[in-house]
Amino acid sequence: MNQKPVIQLDELSKVYTVSEREAGLLASMRSIVKRKTRDVQAVDRISFSVSEGEIVGFLGPNGAGKTTTLKMLSGLLHPTGGSATVLGYRPWERNRDYLRRMTLVMGQRNQLVWDIPVIDTFELNRAVYRIPEPEYQRTVDELTELLDLAPLLRKPTRNLSLGERMKCEIAAALLHRPSVLFLDEPTIGLDVTMQRRIRQFITDYNQRSSATVLLTSHYMADVEALCQRVLVIHHGNLLYDGQLSGLADRFAPFKTVEVELHNGAGDRQLAQYGEVMAQSEGRIMLRVPRVDTASVTGRLLAELDVSDLTVQDPPIEDVIEHVFSQSPSPLDAPESQKDQSE
Amino acid sequence: MLAFYAIYKSYFRLALMEQFQYRVSMLIWLLGGIIEPLMYLVVWRTVAQQQGGAVGGYTENDFAVYYIAVMMVSHATFTWIMWEYVYRIRIGLFSVMLLKPIHPIHNDISYNVGYKFLTLVVMVPIAALLAWFFDASWQPTLWSLAAFVPALILAFLSRFYLEWGMAMVAFWTTRIDAMNQAYIVTTLFLSGKLAPLELFPQFVQVTANILPFRWMLAFPVEILLGRVTPIELLIGIGAQLFWLLAGYLFMQLIYRAGIKRYAAFGA
């Protein structure tokens, strides 16, 4: 790759200090004198880089450290260790030129002023971001067309539905044509049609302006549609950085082998090849340990009357679920980070 | 500069539009700012009447003019920001402000000014009504009116910086009500709100001169009443400029330390 990285993280860490108090009057009186605090490692020495124009998916269960990372990259939070640059700026220094070139969209957060028409919030952003009038007009027209905003712009925010508001939020966040987009759950709470719409829009925007996008989502459909590359974070550690398609190779310990038999076979007979997941009309789905796939398919073909056989990776949702259901011990993490950098 | 003008114009417009939606609650808020000085006015006028027409050089008429002026200056310079920040930080509104390429204080200043302009529609007739009711006579000199304008602007800005900085304490603790209460009580005595500072013992007057609160309320009021000599005016403006700078530095210092601590929870 000869493109220069737009986003560069180097062992970025964030430790939150949270105060703890036991229940009860005595404990609360004690806490006046001596406050008990506990450190929570939200992000633990994460390193990665993103090139210009890439759309990268940031995956992880709740509390994995995704949002904390995005907040550090957008300058809301100061890290407690490591470093990061975005567009050559250190985000938390909050350089105005940097803030003018990036945006953070948070699914449940709103910058639209509740009681006034959407277009007036847009106007405010025009002034704050110092967008020249012709460019502003052009961008508003373009966003109106792409997101179908025309009927919404004159309505006060409070009269919009969640989906309508989200579209306007995204438009408001893009008026200044940022070259870096941090999208935190941009489709949360939206219906399927609206999700697809937003996805299409992100793709269009990315292509038109070659903006760099880092997004989190709980919807795998978002990630599959938008991101070739994903980062998987769990307990503050980066577990995986690579192609979405490679995720299964790396994490799914099983493959799905689907066989079609001429004569059928008994359950007990099939069980020696792998776990039977489903069986109907001669088609059998087997779950086979990844390492045994080759030998199992060999045996299946040799020992049974097979008319068709396919080997597949499990669905991406299952892979992700599998990864997150395992709690990696802190010792695993450096190794897996090393893995992905090789 | 031109960009700032455009930004302020937009904020200002927005503030007017938004506050127009809440006309009733706006009037209820105003009521507090009217009743408090009115109460002191009635009490001190009664005291003056019983003392044979004057207390410490303030006649019945002086009290009426003083408190009407206090009402207006206090209205012009008051802020509600110290109550707002805990809420803003808690629900994540502050994150939205931090993402913008502009210091968040600009939003608050223009909002405040927008509110003040809108409420002048109510405050000016009330002041006129009170003046008529208490038969207040006031003959301002041209130079005191001219001096009043910069003194009021300086009072507004220095008070804004100070209280905005204090609002930032919300970064360290969300229980700032006690601090706010202590601040209100202190300013009640030392800003000239409760009574003209001349009526207080010497040590209170000295304290008031040293601390910033007098310069944020009593001083512009005294100018308006023609109770300030040209020398005192210059000293006062100097004191105001000092507190403006001190307030600005205090505000910036605590803001910068605060955003380092900011956890952006729930945002």
Chai-1 contact restraints between the chains, C-beta under 6 A:
chainA,res_idxA,chainB,res_idxB,connection_type,confidence,min_distance_angstrom,max_distance_angstrom,comment,restraint_id
A,K71,B,A264,contact,1.0,0.0,6.0,A-B,restraint_1
A,L76,B,S95,contact,1.0,0.0,6.0,A-B,restraint_2
A,L76,B,L98,contact,1.0,0.0,6.0,A-B,restraint_3
A,L76,B,A264,contact,1.0,0.0,6.0,A-B,restraint_4
A,L77,B,A264,contact,1.0,0.0,6.0,A-B,restraint_5
A,H78,B,K260,contact,1.0,0.0,6.0,A-B,restraint_6
A,R96,B,P101,contact,1.0,0.0,6.0,A-B,restraint_7
A,L99,B,P101,contact,1.0,0.0,6.0,A-B,restraint_8
A,R100,B,P101,contact,1.0,0.0,6.0,A-B,restraint_9
A,L104,B,L99,contact,1.0,0.0,6.0,A-B,restraint_10
A,R109,B,G92,contact,1.0,0.0,6.0,A-B,restraint_11
A,Q111,B,V96,contact,1.0,0.0,6.0,A-B,restraint_12
A,D115,B,E18,contact,1.0,0.0,6.0,A-B,restraint_13
A,D115,B,Q21,contact,1.0,0.0,6.0,A-B,restraint_14
A,I116,B,M17,contact,1.0,0.0,6.0,A-B,restraint_15
A,I116,B,E18,contact,1.0,0.0,6.0,A-B,restraint_16
A,E123,B,S10,contact,1.0,0.0,6.0,A-B,restraint_17
A,L124,B,S10,contact,1.0,0.0,6.0,A-B,restraint_18
A,L124,B,L14,contact,1.0,0.0,6.0,A-B,restraint_19
A,A127,B,A6,contact,1.0,0.0,6.0,A-B,restraint_20
A,A127,B,I7,contact,1.0,0.0,6.0,A-B,restraint_21
A,A127,B,S10,contact,1.0,0.0,6.0,A-B,restraint_22
A,V128,B,I7,contact,1.0,0.0,6.0,A-B,restraint_23
A,V128,B,K100,contact,1.0,0.0,6.0,A-B,restraint_24
A,V128,B,I102,contact,1.0,0.0,6.0,A-B,restraint_25
A,R130,B,A3,contact,1.0,0.0,6.0,A-B,restraint_26
